[in-house]
Amino acid sequence: MDERRKLRRHRTLKGGSIRFSRAGGIDCRVRNLSSAGACLEVASQAGIPDEFVLVIDYDRLAQPCHVVWRTPTRLGVEFRA
């Protein structure tokens, strides 16, 4: 499989939250991370929109994201400015 990422991602395992409304969010695990995007692991894709904010409390990060690819339990996201 050809690598299409612009920047190398670093493997990690951090807790995060997918936030897309004021009502709360969906818990996720951040599997890899770069300054351009991330791979997120979720229990289910149900209800996750294409645009949301990824919050990683440990890193004090709140980053707008756009979903680039999906599998039943993982999302590839690109960070937006």
Backbone hydrogen bonds, N-H to C=O, Kabsch-Sander energy under -0.5 kcal/mol:
donor,donor_aa,acceptor,acceptor_aa,energy
4,R,2,D,-0.5
10,H,33,L,-2.8
12,T,31,R,-2.7
14,K,30,V,-1.5
16,G,28,C,-2.6
17,S,55,V,-2.0
18,I,26,I,-3.1
19,R,17,S,-0.7
19,R,53,V,-3.0
20,F,18,I,-0.5
20,F,24,G,-0.7
21,S,24,G,-0.8
24,G,21,S,-1.1
26,I,18,I,-2.1
28,C,16,G,-2.1
29,R,41,E,-2.2
30,V,14,K,-3.2
31,R,29,R,-0.7
31,R,39,C,-2.8
32,N,39,C,-1.0
33,L,10,H,-1.8
34,S,37,G,-2.5
38,A,77,V,-1.8
39,C,32,N,-1.9
40,L,75,L,-2.9
41,E,29,R,-3.0
42,V,73,T,-2.7
48,I,45,Q,-2.2
52,F,65,C,-1.5
53,V,19,R,-2.9
54,L,63,Q,-2.9
55,V,17,S,-2.7
55,V,53,V,-0.5
56,I,54,L,-0.5
56,I,61,L,-2.2
57,D,55,V,-0.5
59,D,56,I,-0.5
60,R,56,I,-0.6
60,R,57,D,-1.1
61,L,56,I,-2.2
63,Q,54,L,-2.7
65,C,52,F,-3.4
66,H,78,E,-2.0
67,V,50,D,-2.5
68,V,76,G,-3.4
69,W,76,G,-1.4
71,T,74,R,-2.6
75,L,40,L,-2.5
76,G,69,W,-2.4
77,V,38,A,-2.9
77,V,75,L,-0.6
78,E,66,H,-2.7
79,F,36,A,-2.9
80,R,64,P,-2.7
